[in-house]
Amino acid sequence: MKKFVVLDLDGTLIDTLKGLTVASNIFLNKYNYPFKYTNNEVKRFIGNGARKLFLSLVKKQEFNDKLEEEYHEFLKIYEESQYTSEPYPNVRETLRRLNNRGIKLIIYSNKPNHILQKLIKEKLNDIDFLVIQGQDEAYPPKPDVTLLNKILTENNLNPLYGLYVGDSYTDYLTSINAHMDMCFCTYGYAKEEDINKIECIHIRHFNEILNFVK
């Protein structure tokens, strides 16, 4: 029996792609970059944290002082865009059912933590989450599980009794590193070339996780 669920955010709980694309193009135009991206192009950049997303947008390999300044401006635009995003169908109802069953819920995301906290408060404030954790600069991003293991240890949770739910190859690697079973959300942002490499339960709708938490 599963006693807790670890949840990704972007592409799993909330459809943030449109907002991310809008924010990206506003930033690029403001700073006179000669790039403009579609939703499908931005989708390929999602999953490894905001810093890697930013570098992909500006087509750079690493940060310098100028890019650090621009990155912080990008985060302001990024944050504003997220509040236009909404949960996927059945997400709120499914999370409520898990709450009612006594299943503990953890969000573990590569989204900047301060943005994640505000987004969940805005969009899913009626759900009882045990932990809401976004990217902390003191820890490596997913698929590293150092921070996740800390969360599990602090809450006396054994990975054997957890289910990981996400939508990317990064999430798949995270579940392996955490030694947790996974449900892969095919409706999310995974790259087509990665889907066949994800060897776990595939679900087409979020509420299907109820079949695997009993």
Summary of the structure (lengths in Angstrom):
residues: 214
radius of gyration: 16.8
end to end distance: 5.5
largest distance: 53.5
contacts: 695
relative contact order: 0.19
helix: 47%
strand: 17%
